[in-house]
C-alpha cells in the first residue's frame, strides 16, 4: 500500500531567510519574530528589557 506524503510549503525554514536588525541598546543582532510582523520597521530593540533600558 502506497502512502502519499504531502509536502506543506507554508513557511520555509531556511536559515538566513528572516530579516535581522541590530538592537540599539545591547548592539546584538536579532531576528524577525512573529510578534513584530506588524511593526517590524519600528522595532529597534531585541526585547522589552532593552526597550526599558533607555
Ligand atoms: Zn537588546
mmCIF file of the protein (N, C-alpha, C, O) and its ligand, coordinates in Angstrom:
data_MODEL
# 
_entry.id   MODEL 
# 
loop_
_entity.id 
_entity.type 
_entity.pdbx_number_of_molecules 
1 polymer     1 
2 non-polymer 1 
# 
_entity_poly.entity_id                      1 
_entity_poly.type                           'polypeptide(L)' 
_entity_poly.nstd_linkage                   no 
_entity_poly.nstd_monomer                   no 
_entity_poly.pdbx_seq_one_letter_code       
;(UNK)(UNK)(UNK)(UNK)(UNK)(UNK)(UNK)(UNK)(UNK)(UNK)(UNK)(UNK)(UNK)(UNK)(UNK)(UNK)
(UNK)(UNK)(UNK)(UNK)(UNK)(UNK)(UNK)(UNK)(UNK)(UNK)(UNK)(UNK)(UNK)(UNK)(UNK)(UNK)
(UNK)(UNK)(UNK)(UNK)(UNK)(UNK)(UNK)(UNK)(UNK)(UNK)(UNK)(UNK)(UNK)(UNK)(UNK)(UNK)
(UNK)(UNK)(UNK)(UNK)(UNK)(UNK)
;
_entity_poly.pdbx_seq_one_letter_code_can   XXXXXXXXXXXXXXXXXXXXXXXXXXXXXXXXXXXXXXXXXXXXXXXXXXXXXX 
_entity_poly.pdbx_strand_id                 A 
# 
loop_
_entity_poly_seq.entity_id 
_entity_poly_seq.num 
_entity_poly_seq.mon_id 
_entity_poly_seq.hetero 
1 1  UNK n 
1 2  UNK n 
1 3  UNK n 
1 4  UNK n 
1 5  UNK n 
1 6  UNK n 
1 7  UNK n 
1 8  UNK n 
1 9  UNK n 
1 10 UNK n 
1 11 UNK n 
1 12 UNK n 
1 13 UNK n 
1 14 UNK n 
1 15 UNK n 
1 16 UNK n 
1 17 UNK n 
1 18 UNK n 
1 19 UNK n 
1 20 UNK n 
1 21 UNK n 
1 22 UNK n 
1 23 UNK n 
1 24 UNK n 
1 25 UNK n 
1 26 UNK n 
1 27 UNK n 
1 28 UNK n 
1 29 UNK n 
1 30 UNK n 
1 31 UNK n 
1 32 UNK n 
1 33 UNK n 
1 34 UNK n 
1 35 UNK n 
1 36 UNK n 
1 37 UNK n 
1 38 UNK n 
1 39 UNK n 
1 40 UNK n 
1 41 UNK n 
1 42 UNK n 
1 43 UNK n 
1 44 UNK n 
1 45 UNK n 
1 46 UNK n 
1 47 UNK n 
1 48 UNK n 
1 49 UNK n 
1 50 UNK n 
1 51 UNK n 
1 52 UNK n 
1 53 UNK n 
1 54 UNK n 
# 
loop_
_struct_asym.id 
_struct_asym.entity_id 
A 1 
B 2 
# 
loop_
_chem_comp.id 
_chem_comp.type 
_chem_comp.mon_nstd_flag 
UNK 'L-peptide linking' . 
ZN  non-polymer         . 
# 
_pdbx_entity_nonpoly.entity_id   2 
_pdbx_entity_nonpoly.name        ? 
_pdbx_entity_nonpoly.comp_id     ZN 
# 
_pdbx_nonpoly_scheme.asym_id         B 
_pdbx_nonpoly_scheme.entity_id       2 
_pdbx_nonpoly_scheme.mon_id          ZN 
_pdbx_nonpoly_scheme.ndb_seq_num     1 
_pdbx_nonpoly_scheme.pdb_seq_num     101 
_pdbx_nonpoly_scheme.auth_seq_num    101 
_pdbx_nonpoly_scheme.pdb_mon_id      ZN 
_pdbx_nonpoly_scheme.auth_mon_id     ZN 
_pdbx_nonpoly_scheme.pdb_strand_id   A 
_pdbx_nonpoly_scheme.pdb_ins_code    . 
# 
loop_
_atom_site.group_PDB 
_atom_site.id 
_atom_site.type_symbol 
_atom_site.label_atom_id 
_atom_site.label_alt_id 
_atom_site.label_comp_id 
_atom_site.label_asym_id 
_atom_site.label_entity_id 
_atom_site.label_seq_id 
_atom_site.pdbx_PDB_ins_code 
_atom_site.Cartn_x 
_atom_site.Cartn_y 
_atom_site.Cartn_z 
_atom_site.occupancy 
_atom_site.B_iso_or_equiv 
_atom_site.pdbx_formal_charge 
_atom_site.auth_seq_id 
_atom_site.auth_comp_id 
_atom_site.auth_asym_id 
_atom_site.auth_atom_id 
_atom_site.pdbx_PDB_model_num 
ATOM   1   N  N  . UNK A 1 1  ? 0.837  -1.202 0.000  1.00 0.00 ? 1   UNK A N  1 
ATOM   2   C  CA . UNK A 1 1  ? 0.000  0.000  0.000  1.00 0.00 ? 1   UNK A CA 1 
ATOM   3   C  C  . UNK A 1 1  ? 0.877  1.260  0.000  1.00 0.00 ? 1   UNK A C  1 
ATOM   4   O  O  . UNK A 1 1  ? 1.789  1.429  0.809  1.00 0.00 ? 1   UNK A O  1 
ATOM   5   N  N  . UNK A 1 2  ? 0.554  2.095  -0.922 1.00 0.00 ? 2   UNK A N  1 
ATOM   6   C  CA . UNK A 1 2  ? 1.375  3.304  -1.038 1.00 0.00 ? 2   UNK A CA 1 
ATOM   7   C  C  . UNK A 1 2  ? 0.783  4.455  -0.240 1.00 0.00 ? 2   UNK A C  1 
ATOM   8   O  O  . UNK A 1 2  ? -0.423 4.703  -0.247 1.00 0.00 ? 2   UNK A O  1 
ATOM   9   N  N  . UNK A 1 3  ? 1.646  5.116  0.419  1.00 0.00 ? 3   UNK A N  1 
ATOM   10  C  CA . UNK A 1 3  ? 1.181  6.263  1.200  1.00 0.00 ? 3   UNK A CA 1 
ATOM   11  C  C  . UNK A 1 3  ? 1.735  7.550  0.592  1.00 0.00 ? 3   UNK A C  1 
ATOM   12  O  O  . UNK A 1 3  ? 2.939  7.695  0.383  1.00 0.00 ? 3   UNK A O  1 
ATOM   13  N  N  . UNK A 1 4  ? 0.839  8.456  0.323  1.00 0.00 ? 4   UNK A N  1 
ATOM   14  C  CA . UNK A 1 4  ? 1.289  9.700  -0.294 1.00 0.00 ? 4   UNK A CA 1 
ATOM   15  C  C  . UNK A 1 4  ? 1.657  10.719 0.772  1.00 0.00 ? 4   UNK A C  1 
ATOM   16  O  O  . UNK A 1 4  ? 0.880  11.011 1.681  1.00 0.00 ? 4   UNK A O  1 
ATOM   17  N  N  . UNK A 1 5  ? 2.817  11.229 0.637  1.00 0.00 ? 5   UNK A N  1 
ATOM   18  C  CA . UNK A 1 5  ? 3.255  12.231 1.599  1.00 0.00 ? 5   UNK A CA 1 
ATOM   19  C  C  . UNK A 1 5  ? 3.077  13.621 1.009  1.00 0.00 ? 5   UNK A C  1 
ATOM   20  O  O  . UNK A 1 5  ? 3.615  13.956 -0.047 1.00 0.00 ? 5   UNK A O  1 
ATOM   21  N  N  . UNK A 1 6  ? 2.325  14.388 1.710  1.00 0.00 ? 6   UNK A N  1 
ATOM   22  C  CA . UNK A 1 6  ? 2.098  15.744 1.214  1.00 0.00 ? 6   UNK A CA 1 
ATOM   23  C  C  . UNK A 1 6  ? 3.109  16.707 1.810  1.00 0.00 ? 6   UNK A C  1 
ATOM   24  O  O  . UNK A 1 6  ? 3.340  16.742 3.018  1.00 0.00 ? 6   UNK A O  1 
ATOM   25  N  N  . UNK A 1 7  ? 3.677  17.451 0.955  1.00 0.00 ? 7   UNK A N  1 
ATOM   26  C  CA . UNK A 1 7  ? 4.663  18.422 1.433  1.00 0.00 ? 7   UNK A CA 1 
ATOM   27  C  C  . UNK A 1 7  ? 3.997  19.782 1.623  1.00 0.00 ? 7   UNK A C  1 
ATOM   28  O  O  . UNK A 1 7  ? 3.449  20.377 0.694  1.00 0.00 ? 7   UNK A O  1 
ATOM   29  N  N  . UNK A 1 8  ? 4.069  20.226 2.821  1.00 0.00 ? 8   UNK A N  1 
ATOM   30  C  CA . UNK A 1 8  ? 3.450  21.536 3.109  1.00 0.00 ? 8   UNK A CA 1 
ATOM   31  C  C  . UNK A 1 8  ? 4.508  22.628 3.036  1.00 0.00 ? 8   UNK A C  1 
ATOM   32  O  O  . UNK A 1 8  ? 5.470  22.652 3.803  1.00 0.00 ? 8   UNK A O  1 
ATOM   33  N  N  . UNK A 1 9  ? 4.301  23.494 2.119  1.00 0.00 ? 9   UNK A N  1 
ATOM   34  C  CA . UNK A 1 9  ? 5.268  24.585 1.965  1.00 0.00 ? 9   UNK A CA 1 
ATOM   35  C  C  . UNK A 1 9  ? 4.646  25.905 2.426  1.00 0.00 ? 9   UNK A C  1 
ATOM   36  O  O  . UNK A 1 9  ? 4.430  26.829 1.643  1.00 0.00 ? 9   UNK A O  1 
ATOM   37  N  N  . UNK A 1 10 ? 4.377  25.949 3.691  1.00 0.00 ? 10  UNK A N  1 
ATOM   38  C  CA . UNK A 1 10 ? 3.754  27.161 4.218  1.00 0.00 ? 10  UNK A CA 1 
ATOM   39  C  C  . UNK A 1 10 ? 4.812  28.190 4.584  1.00 0.00 ? 10  UNK A C  1 
ATOM   40  O  O  . UNK A 1 10 ? 4.689  29.372 4.265  1.00 0.00 ? 10  UNK A O  1 
ATOM   41  N  N  . UNK A 1 11 ? 5.853  27.719 5.257  1.00 0.00 ? 11  UNK A N  1 
ATOM   42  C  CA . UNK A 1 11 ? 6.897  28.649 5.683  1.00 0.00 ? 11  UNK A CA 1 
ATOM   43  C  C  . UNK A 1 11 ? 8.258  27.976 5.574  1.00 0.00 ? 11  UNK A C  1 
ATOM   44  O  O  . UNK A 1 11 ? 8.548  27.033 6.309  1.00 0.00 ? 11  UNK A O  1 
ATOM   45  N  N  . UNK A 1 12 ? 9.066  28.442 4.690  1.00 0.00 ? 12  UNK A N  1 
ATOM   46  C  CA . UNK A 1 12 ? 10.393 27.844 4.519  1.00 0.00 ? 12  UNK A CA 1 
ATOM   47  C  C  . UNK A 1 12 ? 11.301 28.095 5.713  1.00 0.00 ? 12  UNK A C  1 
ATOM   48  O  O  . UNK A 1 12 ? 11.558 29.236 6.097  1.00 0.00 ? 12  UNK A O  1 
ATOM   49  N  N  . UNK A 1 13 ? 11.776 26.999 6.286  1.00 0.00 ? 13  UNK A N  1 
ATOM   50  C  CA . UNK A 1 13 ? 12.634 27.173 7.461  1.00 0.00 ? 13  UNK A CA 1 
ATOM   51  C  C  . UNK A 1 13 ? 14.102 27.105 7.055  1.00 0.00 ? 13  UNK A C  1 
ATOM   52  O  O  . UNK A 1 13 ? 14.832 26.178 7.405  1.00 0.00 ? 13  UNK A O  1 
ATOM   53  N  N  . UNK A 1 14 ? 14.483 28.082 6.336  1.00 0.00 ? 14  UNK A N  1 
ATOM   54  C  CA . UNK A 1 14 ? 15.880 28.136 5.912  1.00 0.00 ? 14  UNK A CA 1 
ATOM   55  C  C  . UNK A 1 14 ? 16.588 29.229 6.694  1.00 0.00 ? 14  UNK A C  1 
ATOM   56  O  O  . UNK A 1 14 ? 16.044 30.309 6.924  1.00 0.00 ? 14  UNK A O  1 
ATOM   57  N  N  . UNK A 1 15 ? 17.775 28.931 7.083  1.00 0.00 ? 15  UNK A N  1 
ATOM   58  C  CA . UNK A 1 15 ? 18.497 29.935 7.850  1.00 0.00 ? 15  UNK A CA 1 
ATOM   59  C  C  . UNK A 1 15 ? 18.907 31.090 6.948  1.00 0.00 ? 15  UNK A C  1 
ATOM   60  O  O  . UNK A 1 15 ? 19.395 30.895 5.835  1.00 0.00 ? 15  UNK A O  1 
ATOM   61  N  N  . UNK A 1 16 ? 18.700 32.271 7.451  1.00 0.00 ? 16  UNK A N  1 
ATOM   62  C  CA . UNK A 1 16 ? 19.049 33.433 6.656  1.00 0.00 ? 16  UNK A CA 1 
ATOM   63  C  C  . UNK A 1 16 ? 17.871 33.997 5.903  1.00 0.00 ? 16  UNK A C  1 
ATOM   64  O  O  . UNK A 1 16 ? 17.992 34.986 5.181  1.00 0.00 ? 16  UNK A O  1 
ATOM   65  N  N  . UNK A 1 17 ? 16.709 33.348 6.081  1.00 0.00 ? 17  UNK A N  1 
ATOM   66  C  CA . UNK A 1 17 ? 15.524 33.838 5.395  1.00 0.00 ? 17  UNK A CA 1 
ATOM   67  C  C  . UNK A 1 17 ? 14.896 35.011 6.144  1.00 0.00 ? 17  UNK A C  1 
ATOM   68  O  O  . UNK A 1 17 ? 14.280 35.890 5.541  1.00 0.00 ? 17  UNK A O  1 
ATOM   69  N  N  . UNK A 1 18 ? 15.058 35.012 7.440  1.00 0.00 ? 18  UNK A N  1 
ATOM   70  C  CA . UNK A 1 18 ? 14.436 36.060 8.233  1.00 0.00 ? 18  UNK A CA 1 
ATOM   71  C  C  . UNK A 1 18 ? 15.293 37.316 8.251  1.00 0.00 ? 18  UNK A C  1 
ATOM   72  O  O  . UNK A 1 18 ? 16.519 37.243 8.331  1.00 0.00 ? 18  UNK A O  1 
ATOM   73  N  N  . UNK A 1 19 ? 14.644 38.452 8.177  1.00 0.00 ? 19  UNK A N  1 
ATOM   74  C  CA . UNK A 1 19 ? 15.387 39.709 8.268  1.00 0.00 ? 19  UNK A CA 1 
ATOM   75  C  C  . UNK A 1 19 ? 15.928 39.918 9.672  1.00 0.00 ? 19  UNK A C  1 
ATOM   76  O  O  . UNK A 1 19 ? 15.343 39.445 10.647 1.00 0.00 ? 19  UNK A O  1 
ATOM   77  N  N  . UNK A 1 20 ? 17.010 40.607 9.772  1.00 0.00 ? 20  UNK A N  1 
ATOM   78  C  CA . UNK A 1 20 ? 17.604 40.844 11.083 1.00 0.00 ? 20  UNK A CA 1 
ATOM   79  C  C  . UNK A 1 20 ? 17.848 42.336 11.300 1.00 0.00 ? 20  UNK A C  1 
ATOM   80  O  O  . UNK A 1 20 ? 17.933 43.125 10.359 1.00 0.00 ? 20  UNK A O  1 
ATOM   81  N  N  . UNK A 1 21 ? 17.956 42.679 12.561 1.00 0.00 ? 21  UNK A N  1 
ATOM   82  C  CA . UNK A 1 21 ? 18.256 44.059 12.920 1.00 0.00 ? 21  UNK A CA 1 
ATOM   83  C  C  . UNK A 1 21 ? 19.254 44.065 14.058 1.00 0.00 ? 21  UNK A C  1 
ATOM   84  O  O  . UNK A 1 21 ? 19.509 43.039 14.689 1.00 0.00 ? 21  UNK A O  1 
ATOM   85  N  N  . UNK A 1 22 ? 19.810 45.226 14.308 1.00 0.00 ? 22  UNK A N  1 
ATOM   86  C  CA . UNK A 1 22 ? 20.759 45.355 15.415 1.00 0.00 ? 22  UNK A CA 1 
ATOM   87  C  C  . UNK A 1 22 ? 20.087 46.150 16.525 1.00 0.00 ? 22  UNK A C  1 
ATOM   88  O  O  . UNK A 1 22 ? 19.589 47.253 16.298 1.00 0.00 ? 22  UNK A O  1 
ATOM   89  N  N  . UNK A 1 23 ? 20.079 45.595 17.697 1.00 0.00 ? 23  UNK A N  1 
ATOM   90  C  CA . UNK A 1 23 ? 19.473 46.275 18.836 1.00 0.00 ? 23  UNK A CA 1 
ATOM   91  C  C  . UNK A 1 23 ? 20.273 47.532 19.174 1.00 0.00 ? 23  UNK A C  1 
ATOM   92  O  O  . UNK A 1 23 ? 21.499 47.493 19.281 1.00 0.00 ? 23  UNK A O  1 
ATOM   93  N  N  . UNK A 1 24 ? 19.570 48.632 19.339 1.00 0.00 ? 24  UNK A N  1 
ATOM   94  C  CA . UNK A 1 24 ? 20.256 49.905 19.578 1.00 0.00 ? 24  UNK A CA 1 
ATOM   95  C  C  . UNK A 1 24 ? 20.771 50.007 21.013 1.00 0.00 ? 24  UNK A C  1 
ATOM   96  O  O  . UNK A 1 24 ? 21.575 50.885 21.328 1.00 0.00 ? 24  UNK A O  1 
ATOM   97  N  N  . UNK A 1 25 ? 20.310 49.116 21.870 1.00 0.00 ? 25  UNK A N  1 
ATOM   98  C  CA . UNK A 1 25 ? 20.735 49.161 23.267 1.00 0.00 ? 25  UNK A CA 1 
ATOM   99  C  C  . UNK A 1 25 ? 21.917 48.225 23.532 1.00 0.00 ? 25  UNK A C  1 
ATOM   100 O  O  . UNK A 1 25 ? 22.961 48.662 24.016 1.00 0.00 ? 25  UNK A O  1 
ATOM   101 N  N  . UNK A 1 26 ? 21.754 46.961 23.222 1.00 0.00 ? 26  UNK A N  1 
ATOM   102 C  CA . UNK A 1 26 ? 22.808 45.988 23.517 1.00 0.00 ? 26  UNK A CA 1 
ATOM   103 C  C  . UNK A 1 26 ? 23.710 45.735 22.311 1.00 0.00 ? 26  UNK A C  1 
ATOM   104 O  O  . UNK A 1 26 ? 24.756 45.099 22.440 1.00 0.00 ? 26  UNK A O  1 
ATOM   105 N  N  . UNK A 1 27 ? 23.309 46.230 21.142 1.00 0.00 ? 27  UNK A N  1 
ATOM   106 C  CA . UNK A 1 27 ? 24.166 46.097 19.972 1.00 0.00 ? 27  UNK A CA 1 
ATOM   107 C  C  . UNK A 1 27 ? 24.197 44.708 19.371 1.00 0.00 ? 27  UNK A C  1 
ATOM   108 O  O  . UNK A 1 27 ? 25.030 44.416 18.513 1.00 0.00 ? 27  UNK A O  1 
ATOM   109 N  N  . UNK A 1 28 ? 23.300 43.856 19.812 1.00 0.00 ? 28  UNK A N  1 
ATOM   110 C  CA . UNK A 1 28 ? 23.290 42.495 19.281 1.00 0.00 ? 28  UNK A CA 1 
ATOM   111 C  C  . UNK A 1 28 ? 22.256 42.367 18.167 1.00 0.00 ? 28  UNK A C  1 
ATOM   112 O  O  . UNK A 1 28 ? 21.197 42.992 18.218 1.00 0.00 ? 28  UNK A O  1 
ATOM   113 N  N  . UNK A 1 29 ? 22.568 41.555 17.168 1.00 0.00 ? 29  UNK A N  1 
ATOM   114 C  CA . UNK A 1 29 ? 21.608 41.313 16.096 1.00 0.00 ? 29  UNK A CA 1 
ATOM   115 C  C  . UNK A 1 29 ? 20.490 40.396 16.564 1.00 0.00 ? 29  UNK A C  1 
ATOM   116 O  O  . UNK A 1 29 ? 20.722 39.450 17.317 1.00 0.00 ? 29  UNK A O  1 
ATOM   117 N  N  . UNK A 1 30 ? 19.291 40.682 16.119 1.00 0.00 ? 30  UNK A N  1 
ATOM   118 C  CA . UNK A 1 30 ? 18.165 39.811 16.461 1.00 0.00 ? 30  UNK A CA 1 
ATOM   119 C  C  . UNK A 1 30 ? 17.312 39.565 15.232 1.00 0.00 ? 30  UNK A C  1 
ATOM   120 O  O  . UNK A 1 30 ? 17.249 40.386 14.317 1.00 0.00 ? 30  UNK A O  1 
ATOM   121 N  N  . UNK A 1 31 ? 16.664 38.425 15.236 1.00 0.00 ? 31  UNK A N  1 
ATOM   122 C  CA . UNK A 1 31 ? 15.882 38.016 14.079 1.00 0.00 ? 31  UNK A CA 1 
ATOM   123 C  C  . UNK A 1 31 ? 14.442 38.460 14.172 1.00 0.00 ? 31  UNK A C  1 
ATOM   124 O  O  . UNK A 1 31 ? 13.912 38.762 15.242 1.00 0.00 ? 31  UNK A O  1 
ATOM   125 N  N  . UNK A 1 32 ? 13.844 38.485 13.022 1.00 0.00 ? 32  UNK A N  1 
ATOM   126 C  CA . UNK A 1 32 ? 12.432 38.820 12.930 1.00 0.00 ? 32  UNK A CA 1 
ATOM   127 C  C  . UNK A 1 32 ? 11.607 37.819 13.722 1.00 0.00 ? 32  UNK A C  1 
ATOM   128 O  O  . UNK A 1 32 ? 11.872 36.617 13.711 1.00 0.00 ? 32  UNK A O  1 
ATOM   129 N  N  . UNK A 1 33 ? 10.622 38.333 14.393 1.00 0.00 ? 33  UNK A N  1 
ATOM   130 C  CA . UNK A 1 33 ? 9.734  37.457 15.156 1.00 0.00 ? 33  UNK A CA 1 
ATOM   131 C  C  . UNK A 1 33 ? 8.288  37.710 14.772 1.00 0.00 ? 33  UNK A C  1 
ATOM   132 O  O  . UNK A 1 33 ? 7.911  38.772 14.275 1.00 0.00 ? 33  UNK A O  1 
ATOM   133 N  N  . UNK A 1 34 ? 7.511  36.693 15.027 1.00 0.00 ? 34  UNK A N  1 
ATOM   134 C  CA . UNK A 1 34 ? 6.092  36.760 14.644 1.00 0.00 ? 34  UNK A CA 1 
ATOM   135 C  C  . UNK A 1 34 ? 5.395  37.947 15.303 1.00 0.00 ? 34  UNK A C  1 
ATOM   136 O  O  . UNK A 1 34 ? 4.517  38.578 14.715 1.00 0.00 ? 34  UNK A O  1 
ATOM   137 N  N  . UNK A 1 35 ? 5.799  38.232 16.515 1.00 0.00 ? 35  UNK A N  1 
ATOM   138 C  CA . UNK A 1 35 ? 5.121  39.310 17.251 1.00 0.00 ? 35  UNK A CA 1 
ATOM   139 C  C  . UNK A 1 35 ? 5.401  40.678 16.652 1.00 0.00 ? 35  UNK A C  1 
ATOM   140 O  O  . UNK A 1 35 ? 4.730  41.659 16.973 1.00 0.00 ? 35  UNK A O  1 
ATOM   141 N  N  . UNK A 1 36 ? 6.410  40.733 15.771 1.00 0.00 ? 36  UNK A N  1 
ATOM   142 C  CA . UNK A 1 36 ? 6.768  42.021 15.179 1.00 0.00 ? 36  UNK A CA 1 
ATOM   143 C  C  . UNK A 1 36 ? 6.309  42.146 13.743 1.00 0.00 ? 36  UNK A C  1 
ATOM   144 O  O  . UNK A 1 36 ? 6.673  43.100 13.056 1.00 0.00 ? 36  UNK A O  1 
ATOM   145 N  N  . UNK A 1 37 ? 5.526  41.207 13.288 1.00 0.00 ? 37  UNK A N  1 
ATOM   146 C  CA . UNK A 1 37 ? 5.190  41.203 11.865 1.00 0.00 ? 37  UNK A CA 1 
ATOM   147 C  C  . UNK A 1 37 ? 4.417  42.452 11.450 1.00 0.00 ? 37  UNK A C  1 
ATOM   148 O  O  . UNK A 1 37 ? 4.393  42.811 10.273 1.00 0.00 ? 37  UNK A O  1 
ATOM   149 N  N  . UNK A 1 38 ? 3.802  43.095 12.399 1.00 0.00 ? 38  UNK A N  1 
ATOM   150 C  CA . UNK A 1 38 ? 3.012  44.288 12.044 1.00 0.00 ? 38  UNK A CA 1 
ATOM   151 C  C  . UNK A 1 38 ? 3.810  45.579 12.162 1.00 0.00 ? 38  UNK A C  1 
ATOM   152 O  O  . UNK A 1 38 ? 3.532  46.556 11.468 1.00 0.00 ? 38  UNK A O  1 
ATOM   153 N  N  . UNK A 1 39 ? 4.791  45.576 13.035 1.00 0.00 ? 39  UNK A N  1 
ATOM   154 C  CA . UNK A 1 39 ? 5.543  46.820 13.230 1.00 0.00 ? 39  UNK A CA 1 
ATOM   155 C  C  . UNK A 1 39 ? 7.048  46.590 13.168 1.00 0.00 ? 39  UNK A C  1 
ATOM   156 O  O  . UNK A 1 39 ? 7.821  47.224 13.886 1.00 0.00 ? 39  UNK A O  1 
ATOM   157 N  N  . UNK A 1 40 ? 7.441  45.676 12.301 1.00 0.00 ? 40  UNK A N  1 
ATOM   158 C  CA . UNK A 1 40 ? 8.858  45.334 12.205 1.00 0.00 ? 40  UNK A CA 1 
ATOM   159 C  C  . UNK A 1 40 ? 9.724  46.553 11.871 1.00 0.00 ? 40  UNK A C  1 
ATOM   160 O  O  . UNK A 1 40 ? 10.859 46.658 12.336 1.00 0.00 ? 40  UNK A O  1 
ATOM   161 N  N  . UNK A 1 41 ? 9.201  47.442 11.090 1.00 0.00 ? 41  UNK A N  1 
ATOM   162 C  CA . UNK A 1 41 ? 10.004 48.605 10.694 1.00 0.00 ? 41  UNK A CA 1 
ATOM   163 C  C  . UNK A 1 41 ? 10.244 49.551 11.862 1.00 0.00 ? 41  UNK A C  1 
ATOM   164 O  O  . UNK A 1 41 ? 11.170 50.362 11.837 1.00 0.00 ? 41  UNK A O  1 
ATOM   165 N  N  . UNK A 1 42 ? 9.408  49.439 12.876 1.00 0.00 ? 42  UNK A N  1 
ATOM   166 C  CA . UNK A 1 42 ? 9.569  50.329 14.029 1.00 0.00 ? 42  UNK A CA 1 
ATOM   167 C  C  . UNK A 1 42 ? 10.376 49.688 15.155 1.00 0.00 ? 42  UNK A C  1 
ATOM   168 O  O  . UNK A 1 42 ? 10.783 50.356 16.106 1.00 0.00 ? 42  UNK A O  1 
ATOM   169 N  N  . UNK A 1 43 ? 10.595 48.399 15.029 1.00 0.00 ? 43  UNK A N  1 
ATOM   170 C  CA . UNK A 1 43 ? 11.311 47.693 16.091 1.00 0.00 ? 43  UNK A CA 1 
ATOM   171 C  C  . UNK A 1 43 ? 12.777 48.106 16.131 1.00 0.00 ? 43  UNK A C  1 
ATOM   172 O  O  . UNK A 1 43 ? 13.469 48.089 15.113 1.00 0.00 ? 43  UNK A O  1 
ATOM   173 N  N  . UNK A 1 44 ? 13.226 48.469 17.293 1.00 0.00 ? 44  UNK A N  1 
ATOM   174 C  CA . UNK A 1 44 ? 14.627 48.873 17.438 1.00 0.00 ? 44  UNK A CA 1 
ATOM   175 C  C  . UNK A 1 44 ? 15.315 48.132 18.571 1.00 0.00 ? 44  UNK A C  1 
ATOM   176 O  O  . UNK A 1 44 ? 16.530 48.237 18.744 1.00 0.00 ? 44  UNK A O  1 
ATOM   177 N  N  . UNK A 1 45 ? 14.554 47.397 19.325 1.00 0.00 ? 45  UNK A N  1 
ATOM   178 C  CA . UNK A 1 45 ? 15.132 46.693 20.469 1.00 0.00 ? 45  UNK A CA 1 
ATOM   179 C  C  . UNK A 1 45 ? 14.880 45.191 20.338 1.00 0.00 ? 45  UNK A C  1 
ATOM   180 O  O  . UNK A 1 45 ? 13.877 44.759 19.770 1.00 0.00 ? 45  UNK A O  1 
ATOM   181 N  N  . UNK A 1 46 ? 15.807 44.417 20.872 1.00 0.00 ? 46  UNK A N  1 
ATOM   182 C  CA . UNK A 1 46 ? 15.696 42.968 20.742 1.00 0.00 ? 46  UNK A CA 1 
ATOM   183 C  C  . UNK A 1 46 ? 14.673 42.402 21.718 1.00 0.00 ? 46  UNK A C  1 
ATOM   184 O  O  . UNK A 1 46 ? 14.157 41.302 21.519 1.00 0.00 ? 46  UNK A O  1 
ATOM   185 N  N  . UNK A 1 47 ? 14.382 43.156 22.770 1.00 0.00 ? 47  UNK A N  1 
ATOM   186 C  CA . UNK A 1 47 ? 13.449 42.637 23.764 1.00 0.00 ? 47  UNK A CA 1 
ATOM   187 C  C  . UNK A 1 47 ? 12.874 43.793 24.568 1.00 0.00 ? 47  UNK A C  1 
ATOM   188 O  O  . UNK A 1 47 ? 13.316 44.937 24.458 1.00 0.00 ? 47  UNK A O  1 
ATOM   189 N  N  . UNK A 1 48 ? 11.884 43.463 25.373 1.00 0.00 ? 48  UNK A N  1 
ATOM   190 C  CA . UNK A 1 48 ? 11.286 44.501 26.225 1.00 0.00 ? 48  UNK A CA 1 
ATOM   191 C  C  . UNK A 1 48 ? 12.303 45.009 27.242 1.00 0.00 ? 48  UNK A C  1 
ATOM   192 O  O  . UNK A 1 48 ? 12.247 46.153 27.692 1.00 0.00 ? 48  UNK A O  1 
ATOM   193 N  N  . UNK A 1 49 ? 13.201 44.151 27.578 1.00 0.00 ? 49  UNK A N  1 
ATOM   194 C  CA . UNK A 1 49 ? 14.218 44.520 28.556 1.00 0.00 ? 49  UNK A CA 1 
ATOM   195 C  C  . UNK A 1 49 ? 15.071 45.678 28.023 1.00 0.00 ? 49  UNK A C  1 
ATOM   196 O  O  . UNK A 1 49 ? 15.347 46.643 28.736 1.00 0.00 ? 49  UNK A O  1 
ATOM   197 N  N  . UNK A 1 50 ? 15.472 45.561 26.780 1.00 0.00 ? 50  UNK A N  1 
ATOM   198 C  CA . UNK A 1 50 ? 16.284 46.611 26.178 1.00 0.00 ? 50  UNK A CA 1 
ATOM   199 C  C  . UNK A 1 50 ? 15.445 47.854 25.931 1.00 0.00 ? 50  UNK A C  1 
ATOM   200 O  O  . UNK A 1 50 ? 15.937 48.979 26.009 1.00 0.00 ? 50  UNK A O  1 
ATOM   201 N  N  . UNK A 1 51 ? 14.203 47.639 25.639 1.00 0.00 ? 51  UNK A N  1 
ATOM   202 C  CA . UNK A 1 51 ? 13.321 48.786 25.388 1.00 0.00 ? 51  UNK A CA 1 
ATOM   203 C  C  . UNK A 1 51 ? 13.216 49.672 26.640 1.00 0.00 ? 51  UNK A C  1 
ATOM   204 O  O  . UNK A 1 51 ? 13.141 50.898 26.549 1.00 0.00 ? 51  UNK A O  1 
ATOM   205 N  N  . UNK A 1 52 ? 13.214 49.033 27.780 1.00 0.00 ? 52  UNK A N  1 
ATOM   206 C  CA . UNK A 1 52 ? 13.118 49.814 29.024 1.00 0.00 ? 52  UNK A CA 1 
ATOM   207 C  C  . UNK A 1 52 ? 14.471 50.313 29.485 1.00 0.00 ? 52  UNK A C  1 
ATOM   208 O  O  . UNK A 1 52 ? 14.552 51.178 30.358 1.00 0.00 ? 52  UNK A O  1 
ATOM   209 N  N  . UNK A 1 53 ? 15.508 49.791 28.921 1.00 0.00 ? 53  UNK A N  1 
ATOM   210 C  CA . UNK A 1 53 ? 16.853 50.147 29.381 1.00 0.00 ? 53  UNK A CA 1 
ATOM   211 C  C  . UNK A 1 53 ? 17.172 51.601 29.105 1.00 0.00 ? 53  UNK A C  1 
ATOM   212 O  O  . UNK A 1 53 ? 18.035 52.197 29.748 1.00 0.00 ? 53  UNK A O  1 
ATOM   213 N  N  . UNK A 1 54 ? 16.474 52.155 28.154 1.00 0.00 ? 54  UNK A N  1 
ATOM   214 C  CA . UNK A 1 54 ? 16.823 53.525 27.811 1.00 0.00 ? 54  UNK A CA 1 
ATOM   215 C  C  . UNK A 1 54 ? 15.753 54.498 28.275 1.00 0.00 ? 54  UNK A C  1 
ATOM   216 O  O  . UNK A 1 54 ? 15.884 55.704 28.068 1.00 0.00 ? 54  UNK A O  1 
HETATM 217 ZN ZN . ZN  B 2 .  ? 18.962 44.373 23.028 1.00 0.00 ? 101 ZN  A ZN 1 
# 
